[in-house]
Amino acid sequence: MKISDECIKDIICQAGESFDSHEIIRRIAHREQHQYIEALYECRGGDFPFQTLHASLGRRITGICEELGYEGKASSSRDIFGQDSSCIHWQRR
């Protein structure tokens, strides 16, 4: 994937003490626009390329947050399309 773990980690560290995975995905899409587009393009074969990419990013966000000592719990918030959908809310322990 074009978006590095180091980039995701940096964005998480800048997000503060509390955030959800949708917020991190929005920040990735905004800050790393070219890499985000390339990663989305790699998901073009399926019916839902955004969902495929965001699920992959969500798994990577989870791993990095756990490594950094955040605690996650199931939540919901507006996704990139403005629709309420499930995500994980992260809080620093």
Summary of the structure (lengths in Angstrom):
residues: 93
radius of gyration: 12.5
end to end distance: 29.2
largest distance: 39.0
contacts: 256
relative contact order: 0.22
helix: 56%
strand: 23%
